[in-house]
């Protein structure tokens, strides 16, 4: 993606100008395809797009539904992975409980997940955990 000199962002077609909204519509299409095939990060990103109104009119209920699907998928994947590969998922799950994305906000559950990741040296979890413990 580059600028063609007119202020329009282009995508491998120098004679076509795409507005930001066009990129969001395309992102929504691609994330939807990935989410339909079970891609949890794509489900999360769809939640974010619906929450923030990116390419669609903001809809908190639809956002929460996508976040619920993402959280369920993250939890399922976390159970199946070998211990050494769980750290990032544990961090993501903790952050979702912390923010109430796809679930009821739960500081204790968030701290438990963040603690698992922090114990495996996940830097962001290590940073987030003391802040979260203060809220309990």
Buried (B, 14 or more C-beta within 10 A) or exposed (E): EEEEEEEEBBEEEEEEBBEEEBBBBEBBEEBBEBBEEEBBBBBBBBBBBBBEEBBBEEBEEBBBBBBBBBBBBBBEBBEEEEEEEBBBBBBBBBBBBBEBBBBEEBBEBBBBBBBBBBEBEBEBBBEBBEEBEEEE
